[in-house]
């Protein structure tokens, strides 16, 4: 059903309530007010869609602005470089590329509103509508040599700005064998509702239009560096949220004067998660300096201990069978051990958005391009009992 069809249906519902409203029927009046609010919202959405369609129509007109549409471009840099083909220096032009989401995540599309991009593939949101040198692309970055901490966690994609989940409270009591006719023991399990709010992380930079024309490879360099810094900010936000959560378990400590104090505490945490939850710990998040100390620890015969508790390839080592993630955002001396895939969800509204324009402020007259990146996400800790924060004895 289109937006206008929805509007007509709501208007018909309101008309049907007329006689009851005139008779001061309180239920009808309340129902009519609710329908009236829905009608107002639909009118706003229709007006917004019509304005957007009008602006897109202008972009396709002979107004001196050249519009290029590329529904297959998979990177901002590629779109910028490709778009300059056939366009004279100094001219305004626009590029419309679709949003893309991480593999396995679904796009959120309102089929009643114009997509703004021609082609066979639908897009989740329209590209920038400024009449200028613009492009947008949405994709979770897959930068060679960098693994985001979010890859250890579960993942959801939502279309709103909040995510509500049920956090499990500790199970109390014990299930026991009982004799026939005997009294059963009382146990209790419960959940509490919690909500996290999507937050935006973003930054912008500028470079000259000559960079695009004369040194196209630098466009990719700018893009990759910005995405790398955004990814680091994402790592920090996720880990800060986990470390600040008061419900994660912190009752395992180690003696920092012992060479294997930390590594033994990691095993105790792994065992505790298996004993106290229905899950198995899958990763260790550790400060790089602590990992170096563990890797370089030697026995009395000057042999590295690492042969016993490390496994995996040199590029992907493991501790006690668990993946290792190094991060300077975990304080030195502190280690996180957890069943992170089940305990934590990184909730995204889409993926990374990258945009570039030469009409921001006085960019055009100064031959500058403003480039920005942003993403919206939240961290939901659904099972804090499956995460242990290990630290040295005080």
Order of alpha helices (4+ residues) and beta strands (2+ residues): alpha-alpha-alpha-beta-alpha-beta-beta-beta-beta-beta-beta-alpha-alpha-beta-alpha-beta-alpha-alpha-beta-beta-beta-beta-alpha-beta-beta-beta-beta
